[in-house]
Amino acid sequence: MGTNRNMKVAPELAALILLASSLILCPIVHPESKDVSFDLDSSYVSATLAASITVPDGTVELGKSTPMEISITANRMTISLSVPNVGTASVDIDPFANQSYPIPGLYHDYGLVKLGLTLRTKGTIEGQLYVEGNGTLDKTSLTWTGTGTQSVTLNTTAGAKEGQSIDVFLQNVKYALYVGVKAEGEVLGQPVEVDLIAYSRLGSIVGSPSSVSGTYEVGYFVSFGFLPWVGVAGLGSASCIVGYLYFKTKNDLRNIGQEMARLRKTEVVCSSCKTKNAPGAKFCRKCGEPL
């Protein structure tokens, strides 16, 4: 009976021990995003793009490659558009997509016909990669044509030592917006297009801040100095649970032994045939004599 209870508890103990070990042995990554804004102010367009850029922290082992993910997210952007000799309008756009939008309330006079206006935009965010410390990256720059993640690989150099830090920067971050406006419609049954703003790049807008960084520790140590407080708390909790189950199992086994001893002491022995009977029995199970 005691063996079966041990076998039942053993997988639980093993799982908790593995959980505690994983808190120590697994690399810990702390992705922290930074809000970056880009203020556009050109002859045709004024707007502010708000983006969130993440360069993670982590660990890198000596002589091994470590993949890292640098990501950008951004919501839609409302631009104030000024079309020469026509007027101004506000248009909600995707800051990245190569897409066309109708411009509400603005028209181009083409003889006796008013043509509707269409806005075309496309955007990109780019940045230069830079490393401080004994490390190298497999890329020197990154470009986003939409929200998402770009992968780079971090390697240590010959001078790297355990305990050192390597700082990875995405710097000189810029946003470029391409803009074009056309008047479109039909005149006497024929399609007509007139370029009011030639499709072109408005320039690169430097972000504020213009740099986002992450830090990687070389090597990894089983030391509370390198564990975050969450890992320490988790390890402590796991240790307490393991200890609790251990002492609970030990106590259960001791109680089983005591119960068996109590049963042995309370067995009723028949005075006639010396047969052992269960506690509380009134007649001998063998000879039938009263007990």
Summary of the structure (lengths in Angstrom):
residues: 291
radius of gyration: 37.2
end to end distance: 30.5
largest distance: 130.8
contacts: 831
relative contact order: 0.17
helix: 21%
strand: 51%
